């Protein structure tokens, strides 16, 4: 077993140091009155889970003799912190899965990493295939449905950092999907083809924070997005050819810019909504207007910046002419539907809010980065309820497959958030927002918290999203609390148990 200890700087105010992992799963309401319990709050079959990604948790990438992905050059050049052992999940998966199951989760979101499974072009690593099969078996043995992502921001280094700009990228990805479903389809039938395809395009070619690190290339990002959506369509068809009853989706990051938020999903939903190809442009323009009328913009100085970003996107990626290859793939596919479930990620949707003045105060000092740090993202549970309404389409079920809050750990020191939010509060208020959406008729049928334990957050270990703190200075020691010393895992456990039995009081502190 991994060693376990309390959270950093812990005072015991949240009771973390007194609660061993071997304690039984709590089923109490935390003091709630019985009058709150009884009525069903969740639809039948609602899933609770945690979300993870292979490169962020497994360890063993981009070092000598290890599988290399598209972050390999950046790690080697010191442009980002080496991923190293991550949280050691590849060797210690059973211990982490025990933690997830102990929360009451009935699903575990993970990725199968293309770079590990096929470290050289055309050469599968059978040991890696067997390793993933053992992980999937372990999920199922613990009563957790695997939700598997087939591309979570990474691909083999041998494909090049500009892979998604190549005209052959969608077909090559579809080939990988066929390989993966052949290898794992007997153990999994719930798939995410590509994770946050909108973020991957933006971070790679606009903000420059993902390899290859291009800045301000909006048209290039649109090309990558076109190929990513095309790849999803081809992957959807491949999966359903092999698994007719599979559940397949792709999860967008909620964003206030239509062209890099709703546009890809609207294109995938056009045929099920009866939209012919000649009418597609007009329909997308109408959807864009609806999106802008219902998506609240920022206040104060960020309002004109938001307007400028929306106008730039509309000029560069016009809805009626955008994503031409994906449009062709949608309308030439033998299937009229390319989403079995509406999957969405919700963190901080305001585009302009992600930009801040250099020299501002942040947790742990001042920063001269013009982009807002993840630990300064503003929680907005009310906006989450609205976002769930927006993503709903007819009777298509909605899965919130990522939602979580960040704080900062730097040089072994954990910092509280400047806004005072804690992860237990975040869980209660955002799950209350989910329940509100369900009350209002939105067919939400699953929630996956990001994430189980502090991991490698795309170039750094400073951002911490885990329900459980990982003390890297002491050799991957798992804390009983999160990185702020709060029993976030206990809160999630109590909320899951309470909502399942119809007790709304678990959402109140």
C-alpha positions in Angstrom: 0.0 0.0 0.0 1.0 3.6 -0.5 1.8 5.4 2.7 -1.0 7.7 3.9 -0.8 10.9 6.0 -2.6 14.1 6.7 -2.8 17.1 4.4 -0.1 19.8 4.3 -0.2 22.4 7.0 -3.2 20.5 8.5 -4.7 21.6 11.8 -7.3 18.9 12.2 -10.1 21.4 11.9 -11.7 19.2 9.2 -11.0 15.9 11.0 -8.7 14.6 8.4 -6.0 13.3 10.7 -8.4 11.2 12.6 -10.0 9.4 9.7 -8.0 6.4 8.4 -8.6 5.1 4.9 -9.7 1.8 6.4 -12.8 3.5 8.0 -16.1 2.2 6.7 -17.9 4.2 4.0 -20.1 6.8 5.6 -23.8 6.6 5.0 -24.9 9.3 7.4 -26.3 12.7 6.3 -23.8 14.7 8.3 -26.6 16.0 10.6 -29.3 16.4 8.0 -33.0 16.1 9.1 -35.0 13.1 7.9 -37.6 15.5 6.3 -35.0 16.2 3.6 -34.8 12.5 2.5 -37.0 10.2 0.6 -37.9 11.9 -2.7 -35.7 10.9 -5.7 -33.2 13.6 -6.6 -31.4 11.7 -9.3 -32.6 9.9 -12.4 -32.3 6.2 -12.5 -28.8 5.0 -13.5 -27.1 8.3 -12.5 -23.3 7.8 -12.4 -20.9 9.2 -9.9 -17.2 9.0 -10.7 -13.8 10.6 -10.8 -12.0 11.6 -14.0 -8.3 11.0 -14.8 -5.9 11.0 -17.8 -3.1 8.5 -18.4 -0.3 10.9 -19.0 -1.2 12.8 -15.9 -1.3 9.8 -13.5 0.5 6.8 -14.9 4.1 7.9 -15.0 6.8 6.5 -17.2 6.6 8.7 -20.2 9.2 10.6 -22.2 12.3 9.3 -20.3 15.0 7.0 -21.6 13.5 3.8 -22.8 10.0 5.0 -22.1 7.1 5.6 -24.5 7.3 9.1 -25.9 4.3 11.4 -26.6 4.0 14.8 -28.2 5.2 16.5 -24.9 8.6 14.7 -25.1 10.6 17.6 -26.7 9.2 20.1 -24.2 10.1 17.8 -21.3 13.6 17.2 -22.7 14.3 20.9 -23.3 13.1 21.9 -19.8 10.2 24.0 -21.2 7.9 22.1 -18.8 8.5 20.2 -15.6 9.2 16.5 -16.3 6.2 14.3 -15.8 8.4 11.6 -14.2 6.5 9.1 -12.1 3.2 11.2 -12.1 1.3 9.6 -9.2 2.5 6.0 -10.0 -0.9 4.8 -11.2 0.5 2.4 -13.7 2.1 0.2 -11.0 -0.3 1.1 -8.2 -3.6 1.3 -9.9 -5.4 -1.1 -7.5 -4.7 1.3 -4.5 -6.0 4.3 -6.4 -9.1 2.3 -7.6 -9.8 1.3 -4.0 -9.9 4.9 -3.1 -12.3 5.7 -5.9 -14.6 2.8 -5.0 -14.4 3.8 -1.4 -16.0 7.1 -2.3 -19.0 5.3 -3.6 -18.1 5.9 -7.3 -19.7 3.5 -9.8 -17.6 4.8 -12.7 -14.0 5.6 -13.2 -12.9 7.8 -16.1 -9.4 6.9 -17.5 -7.6 7.1 -20.8 -5.8 4.5 -22.8 -2.7 6.2 -24.1 -1.9 5.7 -27.7 1.8 6.4 -27.1 2.0 3.6 -24.5 0.0 1.1 -26.6 1.8 1.8 -29.9 5.3 3.3 -29.0 6.5 2.8 -32.5 4.6 3.2 -35.7 2.8 -0.1 -36.4 4.3 -1.9 -33.4 1.9 -2.6 -30.5 3.3 -3.2 -27.0 1.5 -6.3 -25.9 2.7 -5.8 -22.3 1.0 -2.3 -22.3 -2.2 -3.8 -23.8 -2.2 -6.4 -21.0 -1.6 -3.7 -18.4 -4.6 -1.7 -19.6 -6.7 -4.8 -19.6 -5.8 -5.4 -16.0 -6.8 -1.9 -15.1 -10.2 -2.2 -16.8 -10.7 -5.6 -15.1 -9.9 -4.0 -11.7 -12.4 -1.2 -12.4 -15.2 -3.7 -13.2 -14.2 -5.9 -10.2 -14.9 -2.9 -7.9 -18.3 -2.2 -9.5 -17.0 0.8 -11.5 -18.0 1.3 -15.1 -14.9 2.3 -17.1 -15.4 5.4 -19.1 -12.4 5.4 -21.5 -10.9 8.4 -23.4 -9.0 7.4 -26.5 -7.2 10.7 -27.0 -6.6 12.9 -23.9 -4.4 15.7 -25.4 -1.6 13.3 -26.2 -0.5 11.1 -29.1 2.7 9.2 -30.0 5.8 11.4 -30.6 6.4 9.6 -33.9 3.3 11.4 -35.3 4.9 14.8 -34.8 3.7 17.8 -32.7 1.7 19.1 -35.7 -0.2 15.9 -36.1 -3.7 17.4 -36.0 -2.8 19.7 -38.9 -2.1 16.8 -41.3 -4.8 15.8 -43.8 -4.3 12.2 -42.8 -4.8 12.8 -39.0 -8.5 11.8 -38.9 -7.9 8.5 -40.7 -4.9 7.7 -38.6 -6.8 8.4 -35.4 -9.7 6.2 -36.7 -7.1 3.4 -37.2 -6.0 3.8 -33.6 -9.6 3.6 -32.4 -10.2 0.4 -34.3 -7.1 -1.1 -32.6 -8.2 0.0 -29.1 -11.8 -1.2 -29.4 -10.5 -4.5 -30.8 -8.2 -4.8 -27.8 -10.5 -3.6 -25.0 -14.1 -3.7 -26.3 -14.9 -6.8 -24.3 -14.1 -4.8 -21.1 -15.5 -1.3 -22.0 -18.5 0.0 -24.0 -18.4 3.7 -22.9 -16.0 5.9 -24.8 -14.8 9.5 -25.2 -13.1 9.8 -28.5 -11.2 13.0 -28.0 -11.0 15.0 -24.8 -11.8 18.7 -25.0 -11.1 19.0 -28.7 -11.8 22.7 -28.6 -9.2 23.3 -25.8 -6.6 21.1 -27.7 -6.9 23.3 -30.8 -6.8 26.6 -28.8 -3.9 25.7 -26.4 -1.8 24.2 -29.3 -2.2 27.0 -31.8 -3.6 30.2 -30.1 -2.3 30.4 -26.5 0.8 28.3 -27.1 0.6 26.4 -23.9 0.5 22.9 -25.5 3.0 21.6 -28.0 3.8 22.8 -30.6 3.3 26.1 -28.8 2.1 28.4 -31.6 0.7 31.8 -30.7 -2.3 33.6 -32.2 -2.9 31.2 -35.1 -6.6 31.2 -35.0 -7.0 29.9 -38.6 -4.6 27.2 -37.8 -6.5 26.3 -34.7 -9.7 26.1 -36.9 -7.9 23.6 -39.2 -7.0 21.5 -36.2 -10.5 21.7 -34.8 -11.9 20.7 -38.2 -9.7 17.6 -38.3 -10.5 16.8 -34.6 -14.2 16.9 -35.2 -13.8 14.8 -38.4 -11.7 12.3 -36.4 -14.6 12.0 -33.9 -17.1 11.3 -36.6 -14.8 8.6 -38.1 -14.1 7.1 -34.7 -17.8 7.1 -33.8 -18.5 5.0 -36.9 -15.6 2.7 -36.2 -16.8 2.1 -32.6 -20.4 1.4 -33.6 -19.3 -0.9 -36.4 -17.5 -3.0 -33.8 -19.9 -2.3 -30.8 -23.4 -1.4 -32.0 -24.6 -0.8 -28.5 -21.6 1.4 -27.3 -22.1 4.8 -25.8 -19.8 7.3 -27.6 -19.3 11.0 -27.1 -16.7 13.8 -27.0 -16.5 16.3 -24.2 -16.2 20.0 -25.0 -14.9 22.5 -22.5 -17.6 25.1 -21.8 -16.4 28.4 -23.3 -18.1 31.6 -24.1 -16.9 31.8 -27.7 -19.4 30.0 -29.9 -16.9 28.9 -32.6 -14.7 27.2 -30.1 -17.5 25.8 -27.9 -20.9 25.0 -29.3 -20.1 24.9 -33.0 -18.5 21.5 -33.1 -21.3 19.9 -31.0 -24.0 21.7 -33.1 -22.5 20.3 -36.2 -22.6 16.8 -34.7 -26.3 17.4 -33.7 -27.4 18.8 -37.0 -28.6 15.6 -38.7 -30.5 14.3 -35.7 -32.3 17.7 -35.6 -33.4 17.3 -39.2 -31.1 19.9 -40.7 -30.2 19.3 -44.3 -26.8 20.2 -45.6 -28.1 23.2 -47.7 -29.7 24.5 -44.5 -26.7 23.9 -42.2 -25.2 27.4 -42.5 -28.3 29.2 -41.6 -29.0 26.9 -38.7 -25.5 27.3 -37.3 -25.8 31.1 -37.5 -29.1 30.9 -35.6 -27.5 28.7 -33.0 -24.6 31.1 -32.7 -27.0 34.0 -32.0 -28.8 31.9 -29.4 -25.6 31.0 -27.7 -24.5 34.6 -27.5 -27.9 35.7 -26.2 -27.9 33.2 -23.4 -24.2 33.1 -22.4 -23.4 35.9 -19.9 -20.4 38.0 -20.7 -17.9 39.3 -18.2 -18.4 42.6 -16.4 -16.3 45.7 -16.1 -13.1 46.0 -18.1 -13.3 42.5 -19.5 -16.6 43.2 -21.3 -15.0 44.9 -24.4 -12.3 42.3 -24.5 -14.9 39.5 -24.6 -16.8 41.3 -27.4 -13.5 41.6 -29.4 -12.7 37.9 -28.9 -16.2 36.9 -30.1 -15.9 39.2 -33.1 -12.5 37.8 -34.1 -13.7 34.3 -33.8 -16.8 35.1 -36.0 -14.6 36.6 -38.7 -11.9 33.9 -38.6 -14.2 30.9 -38.2 -17.5 31.9 -39.6 -20.2 29.4 -38.5 -21.8 29.1 -41.9 -18.5 28.1 -43.6 -16.5 26.6 -40.7 -15.2 23.0 -40.4 -15.7 22.0 -44.0 -14.1 18.6 -43.8 -16.1 17.7 -40.6 -19.3 18.8 -42.3 -18.5 16.5 -45.2 -17.8 13.6 -42.8 -21.1 14.2 -40.9 -23.2 14.2 -44.0 -21.5 11.4 -45.8 -21.5 9.1 -42.8 -24.0 6.2 -43.0 -25.2 7.2 -39.5 -27.2 10.3 -38.9 -26.2 10.6 -35.3 -22.7 11.0 -33.9 -23.3 11.5 -30.2 -24.9 9.0 -27.9 -24.6 11.2 -24.9 -23.9 14.9 -24.5 -20.6 15.1 -22.6 -19.3 18.4 -21.2 -16.6 19.8 -18.9 -17.2 22.8 -16.8 -14.6 24.9 -15.0 -14.4 28.6 -16.0 -16.3 29.3 -19.3 -15.6 33.1 -19.7 -12.9 33.5 -22.4 -12.0 37.1 -21.5 -11.8 36.1 -17.8 -8.8 34.0 -18.6 -6.7 37.1 -19.3 -5.3 39.2 -16.4 -3.0 42.1 -16.0 0.7 41.1 -15.4 2.0 41.8 -12.0 -1.3 40.9 -10.2 -1.4 39.2 -6.9 -2.0 35.4 -6.9 -1.7 32.6 -4.4 2.0 32.4 -3.4 3.0 35.9 -4.7 2.7 38.0 -7.8 2.6 36.7 -11.4 3.5 38.4 -14.6 1.8 35.8 -16.7 -1.0 37.5 -18.8 -3.1 34.3 -18.5 -5.0 33.7 -15.3 -3.6 30.9 -13.2 -5.8 27.8 -12.7 -6.0 28.4 -9.0 -7.6 31.8 -9.7 -10.5 30.4 -11.8 -13.7 31.7 -10.4 -16.2 29.1 -9.2 -19.7 29.7 -10.7 -22.2 27.1 -9.8 -25.1 29.1 -11.1 -23.5 29.3 -14.5 -23.1 25.5 -14.4 -26.8 25.0 -14.2 -27.2 27.2 -17.2 -24.5 25.4 -19.1 -26.2 22.1 -18.5 -29.4 23.6 -20.0 -27.4 24.7 -23.1 -25.7 21.4 -23.8 -29.0 19.4 -23.5 -30.5 18.4 -26.9 -33.8 16.6 -26.9 -33.7 13.4 -25.0 -29.9 13.0 -25.2 -28.6 12.4 -21.7 -26.0 14.8 -20.4 -22.8 13.7 -18.6 -20.7 16.2 -16.8 -17.4 14.3 -17.2 -15.1 16.9 -15.6 -15.7 19.5 -12.9 -13.3 20.6 -10.2 -11.3 23.3 -8.5 -7.6 24.1 -8.2 -5.3 25.3 -5.6 -1.5 25.8 -5.6 1.4 23.9 -4.1 4.8 25.4 -4.7 8.1 24.1 -3.3 6.2 21.8 -1.0 4.1 24.6 0.4 0.3 24.6 -0.1 -1.5 27.8 -0.6 -5.2 28.6 0.0 -7.1 30.3 -2.7 -7.4 34.1 -2.6 -11.2 33.9 -2.9 -11.4 31.6 0.2 -13.2 28.7 -1.7 -12.5 25.2 -0.4 -13.0 21.9 -2.2 -15.7 20.7 0.1 -17.8 23.8 -0.5 -17.1 23.5 -4.3 -18.4 20.0 -4.4 -21.5 20.8 -2.5 -22.4 23.9 -4.5 -21.6 22.5 -7.9 -23.5 19.3 -7.2 -26.4 21.4 -6.0 -26.2 23.1 -9.4 -26.4 19.7 -11.0 -29.5 18.8 -8.9 -31.1 22.2 -9.8 -30.6 21.4 -13.5 -32.2 18.0 -13.0 -35.1 19.6 -11.1 -35.6 21.9 -14.1 -35.8 19.0 -16.5 -32.3 18.7 -17.9 -31.5 15.0 -18.4 -28.2 15.0 -16.5 -27.2 11.4 -15.8 -23.7 11.5 -14.5 -21.0 13.5 -12.7 -17.2 12.8 -12.7 -15.1 15.0 -10.4 -11.7 16.1 -11.6 -9.8 14.5 -10.0 -9.1 11.7 -7.6 -5.5 12.7 -6.5 -3.2 15.5 -7.3 -1.6 14.8 -10.7 0.6 16.2 -13.5 -1.3 19.2 -14.8 0.1 19.7 -18.3 3.6 20.9 -17.6 3.6 21.4 -13.8 2.8 19.8 -10.5 1.9 23.2 -8.9 -1.9 23.1 -9.8 -3.7 20.7 -7.5 -7.2 19.4 -8.2 -7.2 16.2 -6.2 -9.6 15.0 -3.6 -6.5 13.4 -2.1 -3.2 15.3 -1.7 0.0 13.8 -3.1 3.1 14.7 -1.2 5.8 14.4 -3.9 8.6 15.5 -1.6 8.1 12.4 0.5 7.8 9.9 -2.3 4.1 10.0 -3.5 2.6 9.9 -0.1 -1.2 10.0 -0.3 -2.8 12.4 2.2 -6.0 11.8 3.9 -7.1 15.3 2.9 -6.7 17.5 -0.2 -3.8 19.9 -0.6 -5.5 22.5 1.5 -6.0 20.2 4.4 -9.8 19.7 3.8 -11.5 16.3 3.9 -12.8 16.8 0.3 -13.0 13.0 -0.3 -15.2 12.6 2.8 -17.5 15.4 1.5 -17.8 13.7 -1.9 -18.5 10.4 -0.2 -21.3 11.8 2.0 -22.8 13.8 -0.9 -22.9 10.7 -3.2 -24.5 8.6 -0.5 -27.0 11.3 0.5 -28.1 12.2 -3.1 -28.6 8.5 -3.9 -31.1 8.2 -1.1 -32.8 11.5 -1.8 -31.3 13.6 1.0 -30.8 17.1 -0.3 -29.4 18.3 3.1 -25.9 16.9 2.2 -25.6 19.8 -0.2 -25.7 22.3 2.7 -22.6 22.9 4.9 
